[in-house]
Amino acid sequence: MVSRRNYRMVSKSLNKSPDKLHICLNMVHDPTWLGGVLYIQNLIKAIAQLPTEETEHIQLSLALFKRNARLAEPVKDLVSQVYAGSTTEYVYLKACKLLAEYAPFVPLEILNPRSCDFVYPDLLGARSAYKWGAWVADLQHCHLPHLFSQKQLDARNAELQRMANNAPVIVVSSEMAGADFGDRYPQARDRTMVMHFASFADPQWFEPDPQITQAKYQLPDRFFLVSNQFWKHKDHGVIIDALAILKQRNLYPTIVCTGSLSDYRNPDYFNQLLVKVEQLNLKSQFIILGVIPRDDQVQLMRQCLAIIQPSLFEGWSSVIEDARSLGKPVIASDFPVHLEQNPPNSYFFERSSPEELAELIVQALSNLEAGVNHQLEALARQDNQERVKAYGRRFLEIVHHVIC
């Protein structure tokens, strides 16, 4: 296992063991981006699941803003050090990066205050004080540009160009994203590597009775779950339209939604959905819980009939990976990445087709049972152990590829 120390918030340099490879993982800066937060947390957990002989040569640390220190709580005992930096400290680190890139007369060793060998994810220049890897979460803006302002498009394109020009390795989460990035930035094709992430299924997830959580939120016995932020590309609208179709057939399934209610790119989107729900008189069927504790979300996943993932674009769906780890059926749009993930017990509908989604909901109402299927859950847990280890091994393989 990864070597451990007592949990401390520090900003000083780590006393790095000379015979260990110091890997520092950067937590995403936006704590409301649950997918990004879970990506880093699950990566730490994946590395921790590997046998000691595979990790005894590394020293793993986590860096994040002090204001986001709570994001380290689930993994603080799995890393050697947690760097919880103030804004001032991050300005200092930024200055070190700029000096490394633009001041070749400054020795690199004094520009690496944390004595890192590899940092991920990061975005630096052609000259840097340590090796690093870039992460391309997705290329959504290239395919759905109408969801972005011109300023946002320019910023994303500039960031990707900088990655393509400078990154020792560019990590993507799907074969689709890898091919997409390589087509747009052919000079970086040989430095682009695919790493499928997996959700770590905590053994404690399987101890509670999920009906207790169902009762906590006063939900009916049979419901479908949607665990997406209310961003426009997540396409909650197709679910509302499917409910309207089924209502005309005197069918009244319940959809429960968890996730952040705001879309910074389309701030009016959530209110537009609410108006639509009100106009169609679907308020009792389209239940919005908003952001709930992660443990509650997992228990609702265990209790629901199926998880619906209608998204129009994903780099690699963490919701689908959660469902896979729990052995739950998935009703998903036919977006290529969803098809690439292809979890067991999955059913696909044409993107933005409420008619096809409505038919799959009808089939699920007839064929699926709410609550825990212990046989499927046991198989999923066994599969999850191997998938999580494969995730950790793939990351270390990428690190060694860059370092060596």
Secondary structure as UniProt FT lines:
FT   STRAND          9..10
FT   TURN            18..19
FT   STRAND          21..26
FT   TURN            31..32
FT   HELIX           34..48
FT   HELIX           52..55
FT   TURN            56..57
FT   STRAND          58..65
FT   HELIX           66..78
FT   STRAND          81..85
FT   HELIX           87..102
FT   TURN            104..105
FT   HELIX           108..111
FT   TURN            113..114
FT   STRAND          118..120
FT   STRAND          131..136
FT   HELIX           140..143
FT   HELIX           145..147
FT   HELIX           150..166
FT   STRAND          169..172
FT   HELIX           175..184
FT   HELIX           186..191
FT   STRAND          192..194
FT   HELIX           203..206
FT   HELIX           210..216
FT   TURN            217..218
FT   STRAND          224..227
FT   HELIX           232..234
FT   HELIX           236..248
FT   TURN            249..250
FT   STRAND          255..258
FT   TURN            267..268
FT   HELIX           269..279
FT   TURN            280..281
FT   TURN            283..285
FT   STRAND          286..290
FT   HELIX           294..303
FT   STRAND          307..309
FT   HELIX           318..326
FT   STRAND          330..333
FT   HELIX           336..341
FT   TURN            344..345
FT   STRAND          346..349
FT   TURN            351..352
FT   HELIX           354..367
FT   HELIX           374..403
//
